[in-house]
Amino acid sequence: MVKFSKQLEGQLVPEWRDAYCNYKQLKKDVKRIKQERLLQNGSIIPAGSADSSTLRRSLSSLQQNISGRLGRSLSYKNRLPGELLVLHKKDRRDVQHGDSTVYETELMEPLGHAEQDRAFFNRLDAQLNKINRFYKLKETEYIAQARHLERQLLALFHVQEALARQKLILQSSSKSSGEENSNSSSDDESIEVSENVQPKNPSRSDTGRIMRSRAGVSSREEHHESIMSPFHTVRGKGDYDSRLQKLRDSNVEPENNKSVRDHARFADRESRNIIQDMIDLSLSQKKINGSEKMLRTAFIEFYRGLGLLKSYSSLNIVAFAKILKKYDKVVKWNLAPMYIKEVERSYFASSDKVTKLITRVEDIFTKHFSHHDRRKAMAQLRPMQEHGGHTTTFFLGIFSGSTAGLLVAFILILLTQPDYRIMAGKEYMKSVFIIFSTLGLLLLHMYMYGWNVYAWQRTRINYGFIFEFSPGTELRYREVLLICTALSSMLLGTMIVHIIASAKEAPNYNHSEWAPMAITLVFLVMLLIPANILYKSSRYFFLRCFRRIVFAPFYKVVLSDFFLGDQLTSQVASFRNFEFMLCYYSGGYFQHRNDSACSDNMTFKLLMYVFSLLPYWWRFLQCLRRWRDEGDKLQLYNSGKYMSAMVAVVLRLAYVSHSSIALLVLFVLSSCFATLYQVYWDVVVDWGLLQQNSKNPGLRDNLILKRKYLYYISMWLNALLRLAWISSIQPLNGIPGFSQPAWSVIFAALEVIRRGQWNFYRLENEHLNNVGKYRAVKTVPLPFKEFQGGSV
């Protein structure tokens, strides 16, 4: 049976952790009460009473204490719980929290003189008051949000009605312009409706004016409604569908005194504008579809927040019941029912506003966003996490074993077979291994992400909410590691087959050298395949983020975008290897493994600079875009970090190509400056450590990991791994079988490992920021702008 403390830890909302009942601390109070009772009853000897004289004094004092308390307990034996405990309710007006009810427990004899009992009930009252305040605050926020969503939904209905009317007008105008004997009075009525509903060229400002004119009445009516009934004024599309049907079926006869010349002029004007009107309607329909999609997402997040608040209430009620049951078991009094009765009457337990809101959201979503299909609506409102279960674990074990075996086999082949390392005078590590190592670095990064997900889950860091994954689509660590091990088995198997086949074909490699390109294309196809397999939602989420990174200045930057951008800065070696792959195959050098041809080609030398700078350039542009959108000067300093990294990379490549003292000095100075810049930013800004006056020296006040020394080790390890550029000063060829390309792969792998460590602490800091602001659901932008007075 799972203990309730673990059950509470597993079910609470991580961002609201501090607002829950402090069950662990209350449990410690009950243990202290139990120890005090045991001391009073003489069941244990007080600590430090080993001396014989001290022991005698303790026994005599215990005997007197027992005799005195025994007489008092006999006199209190028949007292009712109401005579031992009184829970007072006081109305308190607070500027910060508003009017609230405060609970205070008064203990009677014999509990009134028990210090530990008073401390327990004081803490219990404080927890009850805290939960009531938090629940009321969140409930007020959700009611206000419900009103906003109501006005937005009404505005959407009005826009849809206006667009539908204009479509009918356009159809009527098109028909009348093609007929010689048209109904002129009907056309005049259509013109009047068109002018009152929506202009011919509907822009966003025009739509806003329509919203304000049509939503003004409903917003004023809604202002006078009770706070208990948000969504009360939301009506369905049938209200205006019937009017549209009447307009469609109406056939007004033309007036006999209408001038034929006026009618002809009107028909000519309509025929000239009909194409433009169709284009405008198409654009308006796209805007409305986008607005409907935004509202659907907003309702889903709103519903999720209501569910979290309802779960918050239920868990805290159970926490109070559990801890009071433990207290009664220790003190042998039946006080729990009396206190729980007051808890159930408290605001957070008795208020039904959230339950009513949940029911109304379900009805609205079913009717307006799911075409009255309740099963479809609930599937969107309550998405279920798809778990692979035993199948995922089974295949993870198979692929893990095959990956380990193939890796050992490949290493043994390289170490024990010199003919495989050098074929026809061409070193394997300097040519085709560079291509394989690119895929290996990417897979290592995926392994680190799998470890990150495992650590985030164990420490209750809500990574799915931080990255804004769609509910139910985030990958667990088993799914991530399953993908990694499956791809690793494919890659290592291809490498072993390739090295054996190329040894037979040497010195001409007409067929075997296509294996690296083939496995690379297979990886790309698995990433881009549109079929709903291989975790399509996660693959497409990655592709969307990557697209926003490539076009950084043109998209608003969110956390998942710049987080992925930071990952790319740790894959600079892979970008350079990709440039080598383009040269190696496009120039036909793979047929003879002529790896030096790419390093001698001036065009590809210049491309080496471009590919090496791309990740830093993208992050630089992202920082500028965030500074433009948010006005945060810190982003300018962050962009300076990536600019210094770009300068260091350029000087490093220049020194490797043209070794000189001047370039060496510039390279070392720029790299030292960039490294200090990056280490400071990692530790202070990204991780939030080294805070002054912190209760944890050199760290921060709030820590998730209980072992503080891990933070100190991680800070030093991060700084050490940032110094990998030192390997570029002097080539490392001291170990047989390890050439400079092999060392480059090793140092690139260390950078990937450093990034994996950085990821954990970066999300830990972001999670703690969300906890401090109690952010548990996404803030979804709404399609229509609201003005003062509630108009839309």
Secondary structure, 3 states (H helix, E strand, C coil): CCCHHHHHHHHCCHHHHHHCCCHHHHHHHHHHHHHHHHHHHCCCCCCCCCCHHHHHHHHHHHHHHHHHHHHHHHHHCCCCHHHCEEEEEEEEEECCCEEEEEEEEEECCCHHHCHHHHHHHHHHHHHHHHHHHHHHHHHHHHHHHHHHHHHHHHHHHHHHHHHHHHHHHHHHHHHHHHCCCCCHHHHHHHHHHHHHHCCCCCCHHHHHHHHHHHHHHHHHHHHCCCCCCCCCCCCCCHHHHHHHHHHHHCCCCCCCCCCHHHHHHHHHHHHHHHHHHHHHHHHHHHHHHHHHHHHHHHHHHHHHHHHHHHHHHHHHHHHHHHHHHHHHHHHCCCCHHHHHHHHHHCHHHHCCHHHHHHHHHHHHHHHHCCCCCHHHHHHHHCCCCCCCCHHHHHHHHHHHHHHHHHHHHHHHHHHHCHHHHEECCEECCCCHHHHHHHHHHHHHHHHHHHHHHHHHHHCCCCHHHHCCCCCCCCCCHHHHHHHHHHHHHHHHHHHHHHHHHHHHHCCCCCCCCHHHHHHHHHHHHHHHCCCCCCCHHHHHHHHHHHHHHHCHHHCCCCHHHHHHHHHHHCCHHHHHHHHHHHHHHHCCHHHCCCCHHHHHCHHHHHHHHHHHHHHHHHHHHHHHHHHHHHCCCHHHHHHHHHHHHHHHHHHHHHHHHCCCHHHHHHHHHHHHHHHHHHHHHHHHHHCCCCCCCCCCCCCCCCCCCCCCHHHHHHHHHHHHHCCHHHHHCCCCCCCCCCCHHHHHHHHHHHHHHHHHHHHHHHHHHHHHHHHHHCCCCCCCCCCCCCCCCCCC
